[in-house]
Amino acid sequence: MSAHPLAPAWLERPADGNALAPQLWPASARRGGERGELEIGGVRASRLAADYGTPLYVIDETDARARARRIRRALETATARAGTSGVVYYAGKAFLSTAVAQWMAGEGLNIDTASGGELAVALAGGIDPARIGLHGNNKSDRELEKAVGAGVGAIVIDAVEEIDRVAEVARHHGRVQPVRLRINSGVHAHTHEYLATAREDQKFGVPLTQADSAVARIREHAGVLEFLGLHSHIGSQILVADGFLEAARRLLSMHARLLEHGPVPQVNLGGGFGIAYTTADEPANIEELLSRLVDTIAEVCAELRIPVPAIAIEPGRSIIGPAGVTLYEVGTIKDVEVLTNAGELAVRRYVSVDGGMSDNARPALYGADYAVRLASRASDVDPVLVRIAGKHCESGDIVVDADYLPGDVRRGDLVAVPATGAYCFSLSSSYNYLTRPAVVAVARGEARLIVRAESVAELLRRDVGATEATEVLRSEGSRYS
């Protein structure tokens, strides 16, 4: 079956438009029942939509926990072989709720937060503060007070001027605050420009050339600051290991110099491990990646004649991303004639859904690609090329740029977009006053609400002049679209 002339080169026309590529979906995703309906965690898509509305974020709890456990075990296995230990911080910026924080802690992971709000969620989830880390390139005084006062296990210093500020807060609270120093390694990761966080001209971290003096400054506050080690994060959605290995080599050279003047118990290589969003993506096997990373660290340490430090990593997307699916209801459908590069007319089918860039900003921000499948039923009609469009007043409001759906897709159908567990809820907005969707966890045939859907009444509650309208909307119902 030939590809559509408007399809990108990487996109293959499926022989079966109902098939679920296993690398894109939660492990529990399957088709069942007489209609061939999509089920996640043993719960039918139609039931989820009826009970919680659409758009709807669905997280497979069993899948998320399994991925967290797999990464922890992979790191522990690799570090044990190297004669050291490892710790995994779940990067809450990917997706954080009290329930998810509890899942991660239950699987033996620490929690990495990037703001006072994320810290508040982790603490509200009952996470031991000693297992929480705080990031941020511009931490406020209030955030530092909250973190130090709560007793977080690590604050990642992101700028030289932050050292004295953290020390002052620690002194005020009468405690010794463990800190890491984030280094801008200069490694150019293979990812989108906006996702590369270790290039020289950007806001994160301290250049390697300033590391010696910055650590000396930390050590001057020995009574209130405890230096844990260096931290690096080279970017996000990285599909190859090279950048991680090079960053480790650069950090360890500095690590060895710092050992001459005091202990450096850890090295933190951050996260950024990529996942498959489409069948064209080929992420590295996590066991192989972590094995190579730890082996490289051990080899470099042997060359430098230094002990292998404890190793920390901060995955987020690779744990929660593939566990998430977003459900939408189909609305307007239109066929648009497009002139191809070959000068011929071809038809692209626009399938509009009841969400868009307010629940998934990544395509608009990064040009991210996603896949889509019919969820409320299966179909034996030949697949056609579609573009899944949102309902916002933006031509760039595209959820899925290109994929195939059965040619009989129609208004009222449910469609599902996989691999949306990371950075969709986190980046969600109320643009055009669309309300943000609920988040539901599924497992063993049961669904559980973990984040309530936003209501128009809640949106208007912030508008000082809309008190009366808010009361009316509250009495009439909570959802509007």
Number of C-alpha atoms within 10 A of each C-alpha: 7 7 14 17 18 17 17 12 10 10 16 16 18 17 10 15 22 23 13 18 12 14 18 25 24 25 17 19 22 19 22 15 10 8 12 17 22 26 22 29 23 19 21 23 23 18 13 21 17 9 11 19 17 22 25 23 27 28 30 28 24 18 22 25 19 17 21 26 18 16 20 20 17 18 25 20 18 21 25 12 14 18 12 17 18 22 20 27 26 31 28 29 18 21 23 25 18 18 19 23 25 19 18 24 22 14 16 18 23 25 29 28 25 18 20 20 11 20 27 15 19 27 17 14 17 13 20 16 20 14 18 24 25 25 20 18 16 15 18 14 12 10 18 21 18 16 26 26 17 16 21 21 19 23 24 23 27 23 19 18 11 18 21 15 15 25 24 17 21 24 17 13 16 13 16 17 26 21 25 27 26 27 27 28 25 18 23 19 27 18 18 14 13 10 16 20 25 24 18 15 9 10 14 21 25 21 17 16 12 12 22 13 11 20 20 15 15 23 17 13 19 14 14 21 23 19 22 21 25 25 26 29 25 27 26 24 21 23 21 18 20 16 16 27 20 18 24 23 18 17 23 21 13 16 25 16 13 18 14 9 11 12 13 20 16 21 25 26 23 23 25 26 24 24 23 23 23 20 15 12 15 14 19 17 15 18 17 12 21 23 20 17 25 24 17 17 23 21 15 18 19 12 9 14 10 14 14 22 23 19 23 19 25 23 24 29 27 28 27 30 28 27 31 28 25 25 28 27 22 22 17 14 17 12 12 12 12 14 13 12 9 7 8 10 14 15 18 20 20 20 21 23 26 18 28 27 25 24 27 25 22 21 18 16 11 12 15 17 18 22 23 25 22 25 24 24 21 19 19 11 14 14 20 20 21 27 19 24 26 27 20 18 9 12 10 16 21 28 28 21 22 22 24 25 27 20 16 13 20 14 14 13 17 25 24 23 23 28 27 28 27 25 21 22 23 17 16 18 18 15 14 10 15 22 25 25 26 19 23 21 22 23 17 13 11 12 23 15 15 16 15 12 21 17 20 22 24 14 16 18 16 11 12 7 10 13 13 10 14 19 13 11 17 14 9 10 11 14 17 12 10
